[in-house]
Amino acid sequence: MNELITIDALAKKLSVSISTVRSWVRQGYIPKDTYVQIAKTYRFDYDRVIEALRQRNKDDPPTPAEMVKTAQLELDLVVHPDKDL
């Protein structure tokens, strides 16, 4: 295993909230073999987390964060139709 990082550090590197990381752990988007949990403390192998997220099946339902991003892009197209996205 590579160097392990805290949930806070992982959230910052992924530009998401800590609660999003926790949600992804619960939903299995971040597999159990990519982190170590001792009591309520998690330590993540960043490289393995990234690999797992990249390999996530494209047919899987989108994460809530992906749905929000899509909705924001669609709204931006309506509000600013001439803007290059």
C-alpha positions in Angstrom: 0.0 0.0 0.0 1.1 3.5 -0.7 1.1 6.3 1.9 -2.3 6.6 3.5 -4.1 9.9 3.8 -6.9 11.1 6.0 -10.5 11.5 4.9 -10.0 15.3 5.1 -7.0 15.1 2.8 -8.8 12.8 0.3 -11.8 15.2 0.2 -9.5 18.1 -0.5 -7.6 16.3 -3.3 -10.9 15.2 -4.9 -12.5 18.7 -4.4 -15.5 17.3 -2.6 -16.8 17.5 1.0 -15.9 15.0 3.7 -19.6 13.9 3.8 -19.3 13.1 0.1 -16.3 10.9 0.7 -18.2 9.1 3.5 -21.2 8.7 1.2 -19.0 7.2 -1.5 -17.6 4.8 1.0 -21.1 3.7 2.1 -22.3 3.3 -1.5 -19.2 1.3 -2.4 -17.8 3.8 -4.9 -14.7 3.7 -2.8 -14.0 0.0 -2.3 -12.9 -1.5 1.0 -9.6 -2.5 -0.3 -8.6 1.1 -0.9 -8.7 2.2 2.8 -8.1 1.1 6.3 -10.6 1.7 9.0 -9.8 1.6 12.7 -12.9 2.5 14.9 -14.2 5.7 13.2 -10.9 6.7 11.7 -10.2 6.1 8.0 -6.9 6.2 6.1 -7.1 6.1 2.3 -4.6 4.9 -0.4 -5.1 7.9 -2.7 -3.8 6.1 -5.9 -6.0 3.1 -5.4 -9.1 5.3 -4.7 -8.5 7.2 -7.9 -8.0 4.0 -9.8 -11.3 2.6 -8.4 -13.2 5.8 -9.2 -11.9 5.8 -12.8 -12.8 2.1 -13.3 -16.3 2.6 -12.0 -18.7 1.2 -14.6 -20.1 4.0 -16.9 -23.5 2.2 -16.7 -23.7 2.7 -13.0 -26.2 5.4 -11.9 -24.5 8.7 -11.5 -23.4 9.9 -8.1 -25.3 12.8 -6.5 -22.3 15.0 -7.2 -22.3 14.0 -10.9 -26.1 14.7 -11.1 -25.6 18.2 -9.6 -22.8 19.0 -12.0 -24.9 17.9 -15.0 -27.8 20.0 -13.8 -25.6 23.0 -13.3 -24.2 22.7 -16.8 -27.7 22.3 -18.3 -28.9 25.4 -16.4 -25.8 27.3 -17.5 -26.7 26.4 -21.2 -30.2 27.8 -20.7 -29.1 31.0 -18.9 -26.0 31.6 -21.0 -26.6 30.0 -24.4 -23.7 31.7 -26.1 -21.2 30.8 -23.5 -18.5 28.3 -24.3 -18.6 25.5 -21.8 
